[in-house]
Amino acid sequence: MSGILVVAEHDAGVFRRTAWELLGKAAALATELKTTVSAVVLGDAPAADLGSAGAARVIHVTGDFATYSTAATTAALNAVITAEKPDVVLAASATLGRDAIPRLAARLGTGVGTEVTDLRAEGGAVVGRRPLYSGKCFADVRVVRAPAFFTVRPNSFPQPTRSGAPAPVTAMAAPAASDGVTVLEKRAPSTATVDLTVADRIVSGGRSLKSKEAFDTVIRPLAASVGATVGASRAAVDAGYAGHSEQVGQTGKVVNPTLYLAMGISGAIQHLAGMRTSKVIVAVNKDPEAPIFEHATYGLVGDLFEIAPKLTAAFAAS
Amino acid sequence: MKIGVCAKFTPDTDTRIKLRPDNSGIDPTGIKWVVSPYDALAVEEALRLKEKHTGEVISFTVGGDDTAGLLKGTLLALGVGRAVLVNDPAAVGTDALGIARILAAAAKAEGLDMLLFGKQAIDGDNGQVGSMVAEILGWVQVSRVSELTVEGTQFKAVRAVDGGLKELVAGSLPAVVTADMGLNTPRFPKLPDIVKAKTKTVEVKNLAALGLTAAEVAPAVQASNFGLPPARPKGRLLTGDADQMVGELVRLLREEAKVL
């Protein structure tokens, strides 16, 4: 093995949790495979700090990467990989991992194990385990050409302890690359709450709400009372009670919170696919036969219009 | 405007996935095949671009013997002008790059202004093929697009980026665009159009016709050891009236689940 390369992403110089998460996992894999971990950083960030989580060296591509560019990102990573020749490249499943990594894999004639939730060393190589059909089933994935790219779903691995020494840093100037795509405007999300895909608490409403007004006056205050992000079933979104960006399920967001409250959601297969890995699931539904109860940690059979306001008050008081 | 759209057929989202006995993949028995929902957004957007700017929509699909019939009842019935189907035994079991090489080869000859994809297909959930085709063709790409306009040789698109942010971007055609929810609401084919489409022709090609060899689509990514998700531990139903259930729930969330 000539090593594992981690794409360490940062926001304005602060490394993301996924950067540390990937480094921690890469260090464990490298120990098993008797190889080393290096990291690549695009743009201005304290690159040497990555040594604390196991990076033996860091390649720091200098240049302006503050606004995401497919062409600049792909060209920079291509230059680093061509020089370093890693066997395995790990990136988080986020914009860079979804947009640039496949393009880069095509440039290098290799493949990507997409959005894995586990990685292991086996037979001298890295093998991924990943959900398919939005988590209705899982499979092992191997990439039989080099480098083997894997993108990793956030929160798949624990945050490592950071005790190592600073890593030596090699600077590289960003290669010139532009595809002529310019960003005219950045639009912040309409709510101040955490994005569904990384939310720790979610309150979702279903078709039983029967109107947008009910959704706004029952579900949103309940979510606010417990510091949760609002989600919705496809039926609720199709009926116009909530926005597309709030849909949880196979054709919406796949979520992984600690607490998921399903309010008036029957539990269609396509919804379950998006939230079944939630650690604690609470279901409120007036139909005791609703499939959601088979997956709920705690089930409340009753009228959500009666229960939700009481729950809102109880959460607000606690 | 000459608009291409790549679409595949996937199990309907209501499908309960079953596995083959040897865990080598899913059991396709009894599955209802639909245009992958994000691809359906791409098809709708292609039709709208054609209606606004005039021109032609050509679809590209990699599939099997049953796929031509599915294409007639869906894309051709909706108004896609030509449907190209690549059907070749060497393409079975290929990976995203193999599919991308096939689609790029099929699209290259058509002189397209834009090639639309869904942001991902809802079976493999890979979301790689659009970016890979853009690379092979040497075109710009914009991923996860929820608004799109074209004026002359320029496009504007709203894309999703990290942290729930969206960006309005501009660029030059030809371009690959991948569709996200919110882009549009796909129309359904009308019954008379479905009947009429039965007499339309799907253009079937093999790899050789595209100048590709089996070796060029040999997979770099191999999937094995399929399994179903682990069952959740059995939960409990709370009892009593609404006040009692709510009180008990808050207590359990705090003391037992320890999530409050």
Chai-1 contact restraints between the chains, C-beta under 6 A:
chainA,res_idxA,chainB,res_idxB,connection_type,confidence,min_distance_angstrom,max_distance_angstrom,comment,restraint_id
A,Y68,B,V161,contact,1.0,0.0,6.0,A-B,restraint_1
A,T70,B,Q141,contact,1.0,0.0,6.0,A-B,restraint_2
A,A94,B,D162,contact,1.0,0.0,6.0,A-B,restraint_3
A,T95,B,V161,contact,1.0,0.0,6.0,A-B,restraint_4
A,T95,B,D162,contact,1.0,0.0,6.0,A-B,restraint_5
A,R98,B,G127,contact,1.0,0.0,6.0,A-B,restraint_6
A,D99,B,S143,contact,1.0,0.0,6.0,A-B,restraint_7
A,P102,B,Q128,contact,1.0,0.0,6.0,A-B,restraint_8
A,P102,B,S131,contact,1.0,0.0,6.0,A-B,restraint_9
A,P102,B,M132,contact,1.0,0.0,6.0,A-B,restraint_10
A,R103,B,S131,contact,1.0,0.0,6.0,A-B,restraint_11
A,R103,B,E135,contact,1.0,0.0,6.0,A-B,restraint_12
A,A106,B,L97,contact,1.0,0.0,6.0,A-B,restraint_13
A,A106,B,M132,contact,1.0,0.0,6.0,A-B,restraint_14
A,A106,B,E135,contact,1.0,0.0,6.0,A-B,restraint_15
A,A106,B,I136,contact,1.0,0.0,6.0,A-B,restraint_16
A,R107,B,E135,contact,1.0,0.0,6.0,A-B,restraint_17
A,T110,B,A220,contact,1.0,0.0,6.0,A-B,restraint_18
A,G111,B,D95,contact,1.0,0.0,6.0,A-B,restraint_19
A,G111,B,L97,contact,1.0,0.0,6.0,A-B,restraint_20
A,G111,B,A220,contact,1.0,0.0,6.0,A-B,restraint_21
A,G111,B,V221,contact,1.0,0.0,6.0,A-B,restraint_22
A,V112,B,Q128,contact,1.0,0.0,6.0,A-B,restraint_23
A,T114,B,N126,contact,1.0,0.0,6.0,A-B,restraint_24
A,L132,B,G124,contact,1.0,0.0,6.0,A-B,restraint_25
A,L132,B,D125,contact,1.0,0.0,6.0,A-B,restraint_26
A,Y133,B,I17,contact,1.0,0.0,6.0,A-B,restraint_27
A,Y133,B,D123,contact,1.0,0.0,6.0,A-B,restraint_28
A,G135,B,P229,contact,1.0,0.0,6.0,A-B,restraint_29
A,K136,B,I17,contact,1.0,0.0,6.0,A-B,restraint_30
A,C137,B,I17,contact,1.0,0.0,6.0,A-B,restraint_31
A,C137,B,F226,contact,1.0,0.0,6.0,A-B,restraint_32
A,C137,B,L228,contact,1.0,0.0,6.0,A-B,restraint_33
A,F138,B,G227,contact,1.0,0.0,6.0,A-B,restraint_34
A,A139,B,A223,contact,1.0,0.0,6.0,A-B,restraint_35
A,A139,B,F226,contact,1.0,0.0,6.0,A-B,restraint_36
A,D140,B,S224,contact,1.0,0.0,6.0,A-B,restraint_37
A,D140,B,N225,contact,1.0,0.0,6.0,A-B,restraint_38
A,V141,B,V221,contact,1.0,0.0,6.0,A-B,restraint_39
A,V141,B,A223,contact,1.0,0.0,6.0,A-B,restraint_40
A,R142,B,Q222,contact,1.0,0.0,6.0,A-B,restraint_41
A,V143,B,A220,contact,1.0,0.0,6.0,A-B,restraint_42
A,V143,B,V221,contact,1.0,0.0,6.0,A-B,restraint_43
A,V144,B,A220,contact,1.0,0.0,6.0,A-B,restraint_44
A,R145,B,A220,contact,1.0,0.0,6.0,A-B,restraint_45
A,D179,B,V140,contact,1.0,0.0,6.0,A-B,restraint_46
A,G180,B,G171,contact,1.0,0.0,6.0,A-B,restraint_47
A,G180,B,S172,contact,1.0,0.0,6.0,A-B,restraint_48
A,V181,B,V140,contact,1.0,0.0,6.0,A-B,restraint_49
A,V181,B,V169,contact,1.0,0.0,6.0,A-B,restraint_50
A,V181,B,G171,contact,1.0,0.0,6.0,A-B,restraint_51
A,T182,B,A170,contact,1.0,0.0,6.0,A-B,restraint_52
A,V183,B,E167,contact,1.0,0.0,6.0,A-B,restraint_53
A,V183,B,V169,contact,1.0,0.0,6.0,A-B,restraint_54
A,L184,B,L168,contact,1.0,0.0,6.0,A-B,restraint_55
A,L184,B,A170,contact,1.0,0.0,6.0,A-B,restraint_56
A,E185,B,L168,contact,1.0,0.0,6.0,A-B,restraint_57
A,K186,B,E167,contact,1.0,0.0,6.0,A-B,restraint_58
A,R187,B,K166,contact,1.0,0.0,6.0,A-B,restraint_59
A,P189,B,G164,contact,1.0,0.0,6.0,A-B,restraint_60
A,D195,B,G164,contact,1.0,0.0,6.0,A-B,restraint_61
A,H244,B,M181,contact,1.0,0.0,6.0,A-B,restraint_62
A,H244,B,G182,contact,1.0,0.0,6.0,A-B,restraint_63
A,Q250,B,T13,contact,1.0,0.0,6.0,A-B,restraint_64
A,Q250,B,I122,contact,1.0,0.0,6.0,A-B,restraint_65
A,T251,B,P37,contact,1.0,0.0,6.0,A-B,restraint_66
A,T258,B,V259,contact,1.0,0.0,6.0,A-B,restraint_67
A,L259,B,V259,contact,1.0,0.0,6.0,A-B,restraint_68
A,I269,B,D14,contact,1.0,0.0,6.0,A-B,restraint_69
A,I269,B,R16,contact,1.0,0.0,6.0,A-B,restraint_70
A,Q270,B,T13,contact,1.0,0.0,6.0,A-B,restraint_71
A,V280,B,A257,contact,1.0,0.0,6.0,A-B,restraint_72
A,V280,B,V259,contact,1.0,0.0,6.0,A-B,restraint_73
A,H295,B,R232,contact,1.0,0.0,6.0,A-B,restraint_74
A,A296,B,G235,contact,1.0,0.0,6.0,A-B,restraint_75
A,T297,B,G235,contact,1.0,0.0,6.0,A-B,restraint_76
A,Y298,B,L249,contact,1.0,0.0,6.0,A-B,restraint_77
A,Y298,B,L252,contact,1.0,0.0,6.0,A-B,restraint_78
A,G299,B,L237,contact,1.0,0.0,6.0,A-B,restraint_79
A,L300,B,L238,contact,1.0,0.0,6.0,A-B,restraint_80
A,L300,B,M245,contact,1.0,0.0,6.0,A-B,restraint_81
A,G302,B,A242,contact,1.0,0.0,6.0,A-B,restraint_82
A,E306,B,A242,contact,1.0,0.0,6.0,A-B,restraint_83
A,I307,B,A242,contact,1.0,0.0,6.0,A-B,restraint_84
A,K310,B,A242,contact,1.0,0.0,6.0,A-B,restraint_85
A,K310,B,V246,contact,1.0,0.0,6.0,A-B,restraint_86
A,L311,B,V246,contact,1.0,0.0,6.0,A-B,restraint_87
A,A314,B,V246,contact,1.0,0.0,6.0,A-B,restraint_88
A,A314,B,V250,contact,1.0,0.0,6.0,A-B,restraint_89
